Amino acid sequence: MNRRDFLRATTAAATVLPTFNILHADNDVVIGPDDDQLNIAIIGYGAEGEILTDDCVKCPGVRVRALCDIWPYRRQMAKGRLRTLGHQINVYEDYKEMLDKEDKNIDAVVVATPDWMHAEHACYCLRKGKPVYCEKEMSNQLSRAREMVLAARETGLPLQIGHQRRSNPRYMHAINTVMRGNNVLGRITHAYAQWNRSVAPFTTVKPRLNIPIETLQKYGYENMEQFLNWRWFAKYGGGPMVDLGSHQIDLFFWVWDCAPVSVTAIGGNDYYNRQMNDNVMAIYEFKTKEGKINRAFYQVLTTSSRGGFYEQFMGEDGYLTLSEISARGNTAAPEPGKDWTKFAKMGILNQSKAPVALQVERTSDVAVDARVTKAAAGLALPVELNKPAHMPHLENFFLAVRRKDPKLLNCDAELAYESAVAVLAANRSVAERKTIYFKPEEFRIPADAKHDPQKALGEQQKKQA
Ligand SMILES: NC(=O)c1ccc[n+]([C@@H]2O[C@H](COP(=O)([O-])OP(=O)(O)OC[C@H]3O[C@@H](n4cnc5c(N)ncnc54)[C@H](O)[C@@H]3O)[C@@H](O)[C@H]2O)c1
C-alpha cells in the first residue's frame, strides 16, 4: 500500500470511526520489542540542527554518534550539549570523512545544512547506504531537488523531507479527518496562509567566533555575512518565500490532493538592501480531480509581525484555522445555518472548548451592515500535540528506517518535490512579473528518468554564472 492509498484508507475509515485512535496509533507506533537501537549522525548543527538533535535524543532507541559542521564553534557546542544528554559523539568538519570513518557506527543521517547543500549531503549519504531525514526546502534549485528524488529511487532508501506538519497529529486530524475524511467544510474553495515577521537586522557574531576566510571559501561561502544570512542570498537559499512558504504551501497540496495550474506572485526587495525578496504575495490556482478551480493566497512579510503565522481553509460549509502553535490556530467554525452537532458528537470537533466567536458589529441594536455574515461560534480541534513539533516527523522517519520501508514516510522526496516545484516558481513569477503556468507532468519526475551527474553539474554552473 503506498502513502496515497494509505491516506485514502485511513480517511475512508475516518468517516465511520472515532478518529483519535487512528491518529494516535499512527503517531505512537515508533518502536517495537524487536527494534534495535538506531545510531545516527547529524550534518549541520545550526539553529534547526540543534532542535532536531534534541528531538532525536528524545526518540526511544535513538543515539547520536557523530556530527558534522564546518563551524568549529557549533561543533564544540554540540559536543558539550550531547555530553550533558548522555551521548558521546565524534565531530567532523567534513561530511565525507565522517561518513567514511563512521560507516559502521551509523544507521541514518539527519541533514540540517543550508538549502543549497541538501542535495549534495542527502545524495552522498543515500549512496553510502544511509537513510536520510533532510530539512526543507529540498533545495533552492529544482534540478538539485530532482537529484534527491532520483537518489532515493535508485537506492530504495527512506528520504524524509522536513515538512513536519505532515506528521503533526493536529494537522493530520484537521486535514485527513475533518476536511478530507468527513468533508466538514464542504467544498473548500479558498485557502489563505501567511508568515509575517517583524524587521530584523542581519545576524552577526562576535569576531572571535568567525570562521577563517579560507575555510569559508573552501565550503563555498564568500564571507561571514553570507554564511550567517544564507537565506537572503540566491546561491544558498530562496529568501523568506521559500524558507517559510515551503511549509505552508505544501498544505494546500495536502488539503486539495492536487497540484496548482498556475502561480501569480508579486513582491520585491523593497525594505532591505538584500538579494532575495523581503515580501511576496502569491496566488495559486489549484485544479481538483473533479476539475474545479480553487484558489490559495500566500503572503510572507518581513517588516510586520501582524498575525504571525497560520493557515486558513475556507469552505462553503465552514472554515478552519490552523497554526503550528496551537494557541494561534486550532479551530473550525460553521457557516450560518450549518449544524455541526454531529461532528461534535463524533468527537471530530470539540464543542466544550469552543473559543468566543467574532461578534457582528452593531450600532445600538441594529447590525451595521446586513451583508455582514453573522459569525458562528468556533469549535476546537480535539487533538493536541504533546511533543516538540518536529518529533513525530522524526519518529515517522525512524519507523521507516527500522521497517526498511520508505512507503511509511509521511513526506518522502517525491511528495516534497511537488510543493518544491510550486514554491520555487513563486520567486520566478515575481522576477519575471508574470503568471507561471504549470503542466501536470512538471510535478512528477518520469519513472525512467536517470541522474546524469555531468549534465547536472553543467546546469548548476550555468545557473551560478
Ligand atoms: N523544519 C523547520 O521548521 C525548519 C526551521 C528552521 C530551519 N529549517 C531548515 O533547516 C536548515 C538549516 O537552517 P538553520 O536555521 O539551522 O540555519 P543555520 O545557519 O542556523 O545553520 C546551518 C548550519 O549548517 C552548517 N553548515 C553550513 N554549510 C555546511 C557544510 N557544507 N557542511 C556542514 N555544515 C555546514 C553551518 O555551520 C550551520 O551551523 C535549512 O534548510 C532550513 O530551511 C527548517
The ligand as a Gaussian input file, in Angstrom:
#p B3LYP/6-31G(d) Opt

LIG

0 1
 N       11.525000      22.414000       9.575000
 C       11.620000      23.598000      10.143000
 O       10.727000      24.035000      10.858000
 C       12.853000      24.412000       9.940000
 C       13.086000      25.532000      10.721000
 C       14.277000      26.251000      10.529000
 C       15.164000      25.849000       9.530000
 N       14.876000      24.768000       8.761000
 C       15.818000      24.322000       7.706000
 O       16.971000      23.786000       8.337000
 C       18.130000      24.069000       7.566000
 C       19.149000      24.816000       8.429000
 O       18.587000      26.030000       8.841000
 P       19.146000      26.787000      10.129000
 O       18.134000      27.799000      10.509000
 O       19.544000      25.799000      11.158000
 O       20.446000      27.502000       9.541000
 P       21.755000      27.874000      10.356000
 O       22.507000      28.829000       9.513000
 O       21.397000      28.257000      11.741000
 O       22.555000      26.507000      10.452000
 C       23.208000      25.901000       9.362000
 C       24.376000      25.085000       9.926000
 O       24.929000      24.345000       8.848000
 C       26.354000      24.475000       8.914000
 N       26.883000      24.292000       7.546000
 C       26.839000      25.148000       6.511000
 N       27.409000      24.590000       5.428000
 C       27.837000      23.364000       5.805000
 C       28.503000      22.305000       5.128000
 N       28.860000      22.407000       3.829000
 N       28.789000      21.172000       5.820000
 C       28.458000      21.067000       7.139000
 N       27.831000      22.040000       7.831000
 C       27.513000      23.163000       7.166000
 C       26.601000      25.847000       9.477000
 O       27.863000      25.962000      10.062000
 C       25.469000      25.970000      10.498000
 O       25.857000      25.505000      11.771000
 C       17.640000      24.868000       6.359000
 O       17.428000      24.022000       5.273000
 C       16.315000      25.444000       6.826000
 O       15.423000      25.705000       5.768000
 C       13.762000      24.044000       8.950000

